[in-house]
Each structure stands twice: as C-alpha cells, then as structure tokens.
Amino acid sequence: MNIDLVLAVIFYLILLIFYFFNKDKFEVKGKILFIYRTKLGIKLMDKIAKKFNLILKPLAYLSIVVGFLGMGFILFVLIKGTYALLFIQGSQPALAPILPGVKVPGLPSLSFWHWVIIIFIVAVIHEFSHGVFARLYNLKVKNSGFLFLGPVLGAFVEPDEEKLQKSSKKQQLAILSAGPFSNILL
C-alpha cells in the first residue's frame, strides 16, 4: 500500500468535508474551480506595508527589475531546453513537474505531504506579497483566500481591479512582480 496515496485520499476527504460544511461560502466556476474568499491576512498586509514602507518602496524597483530579468532568463532556459530536446539526442528536459510520485532525474522523490506544505508556503508568501505591495500603494485588498482547480491547490489576493488599472505603471508592475520576487527570495 502506498502511504502517499492514503494520505492524499485523507487530505482530499478533509477538503471535501470542509467544502460541504461551507458550501455557501464557496464560489464554483465550471464545476472545477472552487474559490473560498476570506479576509485572512489583510490587516497584517496593511500593517507591514505601513511599518516598512521606507524599505518596500525601493524594494519595488528591485522587484520589477528582477521580474523582467527572471522572465528573460526563463525564456532563455525554455529556448535552450527546447533546442536540446529537439536536436541533442539523450538530453534531459529543462523543466519537469515537481509532483508527488513523479521521479525527476537528480532529485529525491517528493512525498505528498512535502508537496502540500511546499505549495502552501510558496502560495501564501507569493500572494501575501502581492497584497503587501497593493496596500503600500493604498490599493484596497478586497479578499484573500484559497482555491482548488480540480485537485490543485492555490491561493489568491483580490485587489480593487478598477483602482489597480488607474494606478501608475510602476505601481502595477511592483504589485505584479512582488509575488515572484518574494518566491525568488524564499
């Protein structure tokens, strides 16, 4: 018996029970996307944005630069990896999914709980950072929450989209780049 499979079944059963007890608080789209909105963490986002604004404002510029450099780097890796797969016999893929039970050459196997904990940490820090930078520029964060796209877990913050559209390009870029930048720092 595979313990990871048993733990996955237990985990998803707990989520299913949570869903049935809180059905009215979920928004369901297309019978596959389940969105649960909360206000969790919004006060902390506000507090951090106010307390550390002298550090965060210059960090916004760095976040934007790192974001563009990161996109360029990933594009290079994808092009190089695609070229290698097409033209170099026996080459390994440049990218591979890090999923429980999927063996990636050169890496140890990932257990189900490692995967859940990693996704949780990465998603929370990523989305929290978007929220902190939104609050830094006085954009209201309407909600935070988590979602399920089928069995895949995710998190989100929901800034006021209309005010985000009206903010400066620098502010928009800072808010959008804050999540990936925080993941790079992590």
Phi, psi and omega in degrees: 000135180273115183296325179297321179294318178297314179296321178297316179297316179298314180301311182289332173294319177298317178296320179296318177297316177302317179299313183294327178280343182234028185307321183291342180267355180263144169254126182248129179237123176064021179060012180228339180252120181243118184246128179240109183269141177220181172247011184300125175089350185293319178297322179292322176302314180298314182297315180294318180298321180285318185289324186247027184297329179292334177271321186289325182297313175292328179295333178299318179296316178297320179300317180295314180298313179297324178299313179291320177297320179297319177297319178297318180296314180297320177300316178299313180299318180294317179295314179297316180294320178294317177301313181298317180296324182281324191241348181245113184294135176080009181285151179272152176298145179289328180230148177213147178290137176261090182234152177301133177085350178267117182278122177251124181305130178090355180237150175289159177294147182257128177280164181300314183291325174301316181298312181299314181295317180296312179301317180300309182298311182298314182293317181295313180296317180301306183290324178300321180294319174303316181294319179298315181290328175297315179291328177302323180261022175060030172270132179291135171260109186289317184211160165233171178167190178228164182213164176230124172253091191065233180272356184273130182273151176203172177223167179201158162238150185237093178284167176291106186298321181296316179289327177297318179297327182274348181285167183294159179299321179299317179294317178300313180296321179297316180295315182291326183275348183299320181295304179298323179298317179294326177293322176296316178297322179295000000 
